[in-house]
Amino acid sequence: MPLVAHNALPTFDRLRAEGRLVLSPERAAHQDIRELHIGLLNMMPDAAIAATERQFFRLVGESNPIAQFYVHPFSLPELPRSAKARAYIAEYYETFDAIREQGLDALIITGANVTRPDLALEPFWEPLTRVIDWALDNVTSTLCSCLATHAVLQFRYGIRRRRLPAKRWGVFEHQVVDKRHPLVHDINTRFDVPHSRFNQIDRAHFEQAGLHVLVESETAGVHLAVSEDWFRVVYFQGHPEYDTISLLKEYKREVLRYARGERDDYPPFPDNYLGLQSRAILDEHRERVEAARARGGEPPEFPEALIAPTLHNTWHDTGEAVVGNWIGLVYQLTNTDRHKPFMDGVDPDDPLGLNRAGA
């Protein structure tokens, strides 16, 4: 069922303009369908706040036919923000105090930009750990995206991510390596996932923490893992929420940084993402950028309009299916009282019964 526009967040209008069904609160009130309340802790930098909202709202809104979805975005005041971004958050986002008061059925935690090698030194570290502590006791399931996965592994298990020799950037083939879990039921056994990161948690470290790896790539490593109880925490290292053009936008940003002298090397292409014609166009653009930088002139316009129509999305459907499975499990297991994360009779140490089944 659809998202419910329970506040004036501009993302709802954007989603309606895309042709997606978004209910008004008045219309939602006349449907005899259960509500699910999902928190979105959005830690992304200012330029990506709204895009990240839309990406996760789409995945949630398209994921499951059995509930109305109320998504509650919030952020951390300790994150450095521009005045414009702070005003946006103040107008459209909720506070963590309000989130705790009303309770949640599920929580999604996004990635964030980092500036230091040790995550514990980042300004978001202490407030993020407070959110995680609260969620583990009060939310049926928490889905962590990329940096959030790395933070939880360090916070809960003392496992630090490994710096990669080069940025892992592009679209990579993955396969399901443990088919027993309901999160991967009825999805493609091989599928693509975008990645964009300088650091990684290796499979051995997930297993060292007692976590269960469900999906991985020979090239990009683990994408999907779950907590010891198989469900309380879901870990992504990739970005199934990405739009088709997300990696192109990242590449454009890095090209502009090079043109302004903010990075010394010209950015490489994202792996397995651009066709031959697009690469040729961008190679020609690189020559013009380098010439402009050498003479101190203005860089040429990035040819986004030429490249975007050539891109293909090979990951969204499977990402939607995994999130749909997650939402379905939350629906089945959560208590209708959002302050009690599990229904009566559900074992919080093994909510899916996989350990009892000898999995």
KAHU-V436142 format. One record per pair of residues at least 6 apart in sequence whose ideal C-beta (glycine too) atoms are under 6 Angstrom apart, sorted by sequence separation. I is the first residue (numbers start at 1). J is the second residue. D is the distance in Angstrom with one decimal. If there is no record, write none. Layout:
BEGIN
I/J/D
I/J/D
END
This chain:
BEGIN
16/22/5.2
116/122/5.9
153/159/4.5
154/160/5.5
216/222/4.6
227/233/4.0
257/263/4.9
342/348/5.4
5/12/4.0
15/22/5.5
135/142/4.7
206/213/5.4
292/299/4.9
44/52/4.5
114/122/5.7
144/152/5.5
176/184/4.9
215/223/4.7
226/234/5.6
258/266/5.4
335/343/5.1
60/69/5.4
213/222/5.3
215/224/3.8
333/342/6.0
12/22/5.2
42/52/5.7
203/213/5.6
214/224/4.6
225/235/4.5
289/299/5.2
150/161/4.4
112/124/5.9
213/225/4.8
288/300/4.5
176/189/4.9
254/267/3.8
333/346/5.7
57/71/5.9
75/89/5.3
211/225/4.9
212/226/5.0
223/237/5.4
175/190/4.9
222/237/5.7
223/238/4.4
40/56/5.7
206/222/5.8
5/22/5.1
174/191/6.0
75/93/5.8
210/228/4.6
285/303/5.7
333/351/5.3
2/21/4.1
3/22/5.1
4/23/4.9
5/24/6.0
6/25/5.5
74/93/5.2
173/192/5.8
174/193/5.3
203/222/5.2
206/225/4.9
2/22/5.7
73/93/5.0
74/94/4.9
2/23/5.1
171/192/5.1
200/221/5.4
72/94/5.3
74/96/5.7
281/303/5.6
128/151/5.9
171/194/5.2
172/195/6.0
247/270/4.6
4/28/4.6
74/99/5.6
195/220/5.0
281/306/5.7
129/155/5.2
247/273/5.4
168/195/4.9
169/196/5.3
107/135/5.1
168/197/5.5
278/307/4.9
184/214/5.5
193/223/5.1
259/289/5.3
36/67/4.4
40/71/5.6
42/73/5.4
167/198/5.2
1/33/5.8
107/139/4.9
119/151/5.4
278/310/5.1
34/67/5.3
35/68/5.1
36/69/5.6
37/70/4.7
38/71/5.2
39/72/5.0
40/73/4.5
42/75/5.3
181/214/5.4
106/140/5.9
111/145/5.3
164/198/5.8
259/293/5.7
33/68/5.3
35/70/5.9
104/139/5.2
105/140/5.8
106/141/5.3
107/142/4.5
108/143/4.8
109/144/5.1
110/145/5.2
111/146/4.0
112/147/5.1
119/154/5.6
275/310/5.4
46/82/5.3
111/147/3.7
163/199/5.6
164/200/5.7
178/214/5.0
161/199/4.1
162/200/5.3
46/85/4.1
109/148/3.9
176/215/5.5
177/216/5.7
14/54/6.0
28/68/5.4
161/201/5.3
259/299/3.8
174/215/5.2
11/53/4.5
11/54/5.3
174/217/4.4
195/238/4.9
78/123/4.7
79/124/5.5
172/217/4.8
193/238/3.7
194/239/4.8
11/57/5.8
78/124/5.9
159/205/4.9
172/219/5.2
193/240/5.7
76/124/5.2
153/201/5.5
172/220/3.9
194/242/4.6
78/127/5.2
174/223/5.3
159/209/5.8
252/302/4.9
76/127/4.6
56/108/5.7
157/209/4.1
168/220/5.9
3/61/4.2
52/110/5.6
2/61/6.0
248/307/6.0
39/99/5.6
245/308/5.4
4/68/5.2
6/70/5.3
39/104/4.6
1/67/5.7
3/69/5.0
4/70/5.3
44/110/5.4
1/68/5.2
37/104/5.3
43/110/5.4
244/311/5.1
37/105/5.2
38/106/4.7
39/107/4.3
40/108/5.1
41/109/4.6
42/110/5.3
45/113/4.8
36/105/4.8
43/112/3.7
244/313/4.3
240/315/5.7
240/319/2.7
43/124/6.0
9/92/4.7
149/235/4.3
149/237/5.8
141/231/5.7
142/233/5.2
143/234/4.5
144/235/5.3
145/236/5.0
170/270/4.0
169/270/4.9
170/271/2.9
171/272/4.7
170/272/5.0
171/273/5.1
170/273/5.2
229/349/5.5
231/351/5.1
229/350/5.8
231/352/5.4
192/314/4.2
193/315/5.4
230/352/5.0
192/315/4.5
230/354/4.8
191/318/4.1
188/318/5.3
187/318/5.3
187/321/4.5
183/322/5.8
183/325/4.9
182/325/5.8
182/329/5.9
180/359/5.1
59/241/5.4
56/241/5.4
55/241/4.0
141/330/5.4
140/330/5.2
140/333/5.7
140/334/4.2
140/341/4.4
139/341/5.7
138/341/6.0
106/330/4.6
105/330/5.6
105/334/4.6
105/338/5.8
103/338/3.1
103/339/4.5
63/320/5.8
62/320/5.3
63/323/4.6
64/324/5.0
59/320/5.8
63/324/3.7
64/327/4.3
59/323/4.6
63/327/4.9
64/328/5.6
67/331/5.7
66/331/5.9
37/338/6.0
END
